[in-house]
Amino acid sequence: MYKIAVIGDKDSVLAFRALGVHVFTAIEGNDARRIIDKLAKEGYGIIYITEQLAKDIPETIQRYNNEVIPAVILIPSNRGSLNIGLENINKNVEKAVGSNIL
């Protein structure tokens, strides 16, 4: 069974701990990149990361998007959404269906 983690600023991710998700705090992109690579090696199946951090490490996000495991999923932070995650969903739906149905 795969583990689930969430990466982001403390205020955005601390509540996930109550759900049994492993929580990792990061302040900047380099911290997030290091954590994602470590979690991938440790067998995490799903890694949620806040959009604010993900925008600083697009090459790392893209590298794991090309892999089956782990799934790196962008979520909004407590400051709101940058719509990066929604854009990724739209691209994946368009790739799978052939047109954007959303």
trRosetta pair geometry for C-beta under 8 A, 3 or more apart (Angstrom, degrees):
i j d omega theta_ij theta_ji phi_ij phi_ji
2 43 6.6 -143 -128 154 73 81
2 44 6.4 84 -179 -171 94 32
2 45 2.5 49 155 -24 154 127
2 46 6.8 105 124 -3 127 75
2 69 7.1 -129 -109 -148 145 127
2 70 7.7 154 -169 -113 134 88
3 22 6.2 20 166 -1 117 130
3 42 7.6 -34 45 120 136 102
3 43 6.7 82 17 104 102 82
3 44 4.8 -66 77 -113 91 71
3 45 6.6 143 49 12 39 82
4 20 8.0 68 59 109 114 81
4 21 5.0 -66 107 -126 105 89
4 22 6.8 158 90 22 52 83
4 44 6.9 118 -102 -161 17 96
4 45 6.8 -42 -76 61 65 87
4 46 4.7 -5 -119 67 86 104
4 47 7.8 -178 -159 -79 52 37
4 48 7.6 30 179 -6 94 99
5 21 6.6 140 -120 176 23 88
5 22 4.4 -38 -104 76 81 100
5 23 7.4 169 -158 -82 71 19
5 24 6.0 17 -178 0 117 111
5 39 5.3 -102 32 -137 157 146
5 44 5.1 -32 1 -143 113 150
5 46 7.4 174 31 95 58 61
5 47 5.1 -6 68 -117 97 74
5 48 7.1 -159 101 31 50 71
6 13 4.8 179 120 -144 115 113
6 16 4.6 38 27 80 151 174
6 21 5.3 46 -7 140 108 133
6 22 7.4 165 20 83 65 51
6 23 5.7 -19 64 -112 94 64
6 24 7.2 176 86 31 45 72
6 47 7.5 159 -91 -166 30 52
6 48 4.2 -15 -112 69 81 107
6 49 7.4 174 -161 -76 54 37
6 75 7.5 -27 -141 32 109 143
7 13 7.0 -65 171 -90 6 160
7 24 4.8 -21 -103 77 78 102
7 25 7.7 157 -154 -106 59 13
7 26 5.4 18 -179 5 100 122
7 32 5.5 121 148 -133 137 88
7 35 5.4 145 -114 104 135 141
7 36 6.8 -77 -11 -65 163 81
7 39 8.0 -129 -51 -15 122 151
7 47 6.6 13 -4 -180 110 98
7 48 7.0 177 23 92 65 56
7 49 4.5 -9 64 -109 103 82
7 50 7.1 -119 101 5 64 77
7 53 6.5 -100 122 80 102 162
8 12 4.2 -74 130 85 135 124
8 13 4.2 147 56 -40 101 118
8 25 7.1 -44 84 -126 40 55
8 26 6.8 -40 -104 43 9 86
8 48 7.9 -39 -25 120 114 89
8 49 6.5 152 -62 -160 84 48
8 50 3.5 88 -115 -19 119 119
8 52 7.4 87 -143 52 95 102
8 53 6.1 -145 -111 -5 62 130
8 75 7.6 -76 -55 72 144 104
8 77 5.8 178 -167 -108 133 99
9 12 5.0 78 61 13 81 108
9 13 7.0 152 70 4 37 98
9 25 6.5 40 -151 -152 26 92
9 26 7.4 -81 -72 69 47 52
9 27 7.0 68 -104 -106 84 50
9 50 6.7 -32 9 17 78 162
9 52 7.3 -11 -14 74 112 138
9 53 7.9 176 -32 -47 76 111
9 77 6.3 50 31 -151 107 132
9 78 7.6 -95 75 23 113 105
10 13 6.8 -85 -140 48 21 87
10 14 5.6 33 176 -47 66 112
10 25 4.9 7 -72 -118 73 137
11 14 6.7 -32 -122 6 18 113
11 77 7.9 68 87 176 91 98
11 78 5.0 -74 124 19 104 153
12 50 5.3 38 125 -84 158 139
12 77 4.0 -60 -104 -152 148 80
12 78 4.5 -141 -90 -14 76 90
12 79 7.7 -52 -77 0 119 77
13 16 5.3 -39 -171 16 67 120
13 17 8.0 82 141 -31 74 84
13 23 5.1 149 140 -147 109 104
13 24 7.6 -44 132 56 159 41
13 25 6.6 -173 57 -89 129 71
13 50 7.2 -108 -53 -43 104 112
14 17 6.0 -33 -175 3 50 115
14 23 6.4 78 -109 -165 37 161
15 18 6.0 -39 -174 19 55 113
15 19 7.8 46 138 -10 68 102
16 19 5.4 -57 -163 37 52 113
16 21 4.2 -52 160 63 105 128
16 23 5.5 145 75 -84 105 104
16 48 7.6 -167 -113 63 158 139
17 20 7.8 69 -179 -58 36 13
17 21 6.7 -99 -87 63 29 72
17 23 4.9 -53 -67 -15 92 134
21 48 7.7 -6 -174 26 147 123
22 44 7.7 -108 51 -109 132 124
24 35 5.0 154 143 -160 149 142
24 39 7.5 -123 -10 -60 155 128
26 31 3.8 171 -147 109 97 115
26 32 4.3 133 130 -67 165 73
26 35 5.9 -119 -66 1 128 143
26 53 5.8 72 90 -120 122 145
27 31 5.8 74 39 15 67 153
28 31 5.4 101 59 8 66 102
28 32 7.3 -130 108 -3 36 94
28 53 7.7 141 176 -126 17 86
28 56 6.7 -111 -178 137 66 168
29 32 5.4 -59 -147 39 36 112
29 33 6.1 39 156 -24 71 103
29 53 6.1 156 -95 -165 59 69
29 56 2.9 -127 -70 120 129 123
29 57 4.5 164 -163 -45 105 94
30 33 5.6 -48 -144 32 32 114
30 34 6.5 32 156 -18 63 106
31 34 5.9 -59 -153 37 29 111
31 35 6.3 26 153 -17 65 110
32 35 5.7 -57 -146 39 31 111
32 36 6.2 33 157 -21 67 106
32 49 6.3 90 -162 -148 124 128
32 53 4.3 138 -71 175 158 126
32 54 7.6 -125 151 -71 155 46
32 56 7.2 111 41 72 134 112
32 57 5.8 -149 91 -1 115 146
32 60 7.8 157 114 82 93 154
33 36 5.9 -54 -146 35 27 110
33 37 6.5 24 157 -15 62 108
33 57 4.9 -175 -71 -125 98 145
33 60 4.9 -154 -122 -65 90 161
34 37 6.1 -58 -150 38 27 109
34 38 6.4 27 153 -18 63 110
35 38 5.7 -58 -148 38 31 112
35 39 6.2 28 157 -18 67 108
36 39 5.9 -57 -144 38 28 108
36 40 6.3 32 156 -23 64 106
36 47 6.0 117 -127 151 82 161
36 49 7.0 -17 -81 -69 116 141
36 57 7.7 170 13 122 146 154
36 60 5.9 110 76 161 149 129
36 64 6.9 -103 170 -38 124 151
36 72 6.8 23 -143 -108 125 129
37 40 5.8 -52 -148 32 29 114
37 41 6.7 26 155 -15 62 106
37 60 7.6 -86 -52 -145 91 121
38 41 6.0 -61 -155 37 30 108
38 42 6.3 20 152 -14 66 113
39 42 5.6 -63 -144 43 33 108
39 44 4.2 -17 169 13 97 141
39 47 5.5 116 108 -94 146 129
39 70 6.8 -13 120 -15 100 165
40 44 6.6 -70 -82 47 32 94
40 47 7.5 -56 -65 -27 76 145
40 64 6.8 -129 -91 -108 137 119
40 67 7.9 56 -147 92 128 162
40 70 5.3 -125 -108 6 77 114
44 47 5.6 75 121 -63 133 94
44 70 5.1 14 98 -99 82 142
45 69 5.6 -49 -131 -144 64 109
45 70 5.7 165 -169 -124 16 82
45 71 6.8 13 155 17 64 90
46 70 6.3 -179 -80 -170 15 97
46 71 5.1 -16 -112 63 70 98
46 73 6.6 -6 -167 4 95 118
47 64 7.7 -36 50 163 127 160
47 70 5.0 61 -6 137 104 140
47 71 7.2 175 29 85 66 48
47 72 5.0 -20 73 -108 102 70
47 73 7.2 161 83 23 48 71
48 73 5.1 -33 -105 74 68 95
48 74 7.7 128 -159 -114 64 11
48 75 5.0 16 -174 -8 111 126
49 53 5.5 -102 173 78 103 118
49 54 5.1 122 110 -63 116 100
49 61 7.6 -130 62 -97 143 105
49 72 6.3 -4 7 -170 117 96
49 73 7.4 149 22 75 69 44
49 74 6.1 -39 74 -107 79 58
49 75 7.1 154 73 25 28 83
50 53 5.1 85 67 12 86 99
50 54 6.8 -158 95 -8 41 93
50 74 7.5 43 172 -159 15 70
50 75 6.0 -56 -103 76 49 78
50 76 7.1 13 -147 161 80 18
50 77 4.0 46 -156 -71 132 97
51 54 5.3 -59 -138 41 35 114
51 55 6.2 44 162 -31 69 99
51 74 5.0 71 -85 180 75 113
51 75 6.9 -133 -29 81 81 29
51 76 5.8 -12 5 -105 120 45
51 77 6.6 -122 40 -15 79 87
51 81 6.3 77 13 -150 156 57
51 82 4.4 -169 139 31 136 109
51 83 7.9 88 -146 30 160 24
51 84 4.7 150 -144 38 111 117
51 85 5.9 -99 -80 -24 112 97
52 55 6.4 -46 -152 20 24 111
52 56 7.9 17 149 -12 52 104
52 77 5.0 -19 0 -13 121 141
52 79 6.7 60 -58 48 139 128
52 82 6.9 141 -71 -24 57 130
53 56 6.0 -64 -167 32 42 109
53 57 6.9 -6 154 15 74 110
54 57 6.4 -83 -147 55 36 85
54 58 7.3 73 161 -85 71 56
54 61 5.4 64 -158 -72 97 142
54 72 8.0 147 -115 154 119 115
54 74 5.0 -60 -1 -110 169 112
54 84 6.2 -179 94 108 124 150
55 58 7.0 2 -155 -57 33 92
55 82 6.3 -40 -55 105 134 168
55 84 6.2 -149 -75 -61 91 157
57 60 4.2 -17 160 31 111 119
57 61 6.1 122 106 -22 82 90
58 61 5.5 -56 -146 39 36 112
58 62 6.0 37 157 -20 70 107
59 62 5.7 -52 -144 38 30 112
59 63 6.4 38 153 -26 63 104
60 63 5.6 -49 -148 29 32 115
60 64 6.8 17 158 -5 63 105
61 64 6.3 -67 -154 44 29 100
61 65 6.2 35 149 -27 66 108
61 72 5.7 -148 -138 111 70 143
61 74 7.4 21 -139 -61 138 110
62 65 5.4 -51 -143 31 34 116
62 66 6.8 33 157 -19 63 102
63 66 6.2 -62 -164 31 29 108
63 67 7.3 19 144 -13 61 109
64 67 5.3 -55 -150 36 48 113
64 70 6.3 -20 -164 69 124 78
64 71 7.9 137 151 -141 105 17
64 72 4.4 73 103 -9 135 128
65 72 6.6 -82 -63 51 68 106
65 88 7.7 -122 -114 -154 139 124
67 70 7.2 33 101 37 122 42
68 71 8.0 -38 164 -63 40 79
73 85 7.1 53 175 -136 68 115
74 84 5.5 -79 149 99 163 101
74 85 3.6 -152 90 -83 103 95
74 88 6.4 113 24 19 123 144
75 85 6.3 64 -79 -72 25 159
76 79 7.9 -137 173 67 88 58
76 80 5.9 -59 -171 164 124 26
76 81 3.7 -66 -96 -81 125 76
76 82 7.4 163 -115 7 80 63
76 85 7.1 -107 -45 17 68 135
77 80 7.2 -8 66 39 71 31
81 84 8.0 -155 -179 20 81 67
81 85 7.1 -89 -149 34 109 108
81 86 7.3 53 172 -12 138 115
83 86 4.9 -52 -157 44 68 116
83 87 5.9 77 143 -28 82 98
84 87 5.7 -54 -151 34 31 113
84 88 6.6 32 151 -19 64 104
85 88 5.7 -54 -153 33 33 112
85 89 6.6 33 151 -19 65 103
86 89 5.6 -50 -149 34 35 113
86 90 6.4 38 152 -19 65 104
87 90 5.6 -53 -150 36 33 113
87 91 6.4 34 152 -20 65 104
88 91 5.7 -52 -148 35 33 112
88 92 6.4 30 155 -16 65 106
89 92 5.9 -58 -148 39 31 109
89 93 6.3 30 155 -18 66 107
89 102 7.3 27 121 1 102 171
90 93 5.8 -55 -145 37 30 110
90 94 6.2 29 156 -18 64 108
90 100 5.7 17 -170 -134 95 115
90 102 5.6 -121 -108 60 82 129
91 94 5.8 -57 -147 38 29 110
91 95 6.3 29 154 -20 65 107
92 95 5.6 -51 -145 36 32 112
92 96 6.3 25 157 -15 65 108
93 96 5.9 -60 -145 41 30 106
93 97 5.8 -2 168 7 69 117
93 100 6.5 82 96 -130 107 58
93 101 6.3 -114 156 38 124 86
93 102 5.7 79 76 -13 164 115
94 97 6.5 -66 -126 52 23 90
94 98 7.3 -76 -175 98 54 8
94 99 6.2 -39 -135 177 78 12
94 100 4.6 -21 -83 -71 106 73
97 100 7.9 132 68 -87 121 19
97 101 5.7 -46 110 -10 167 118
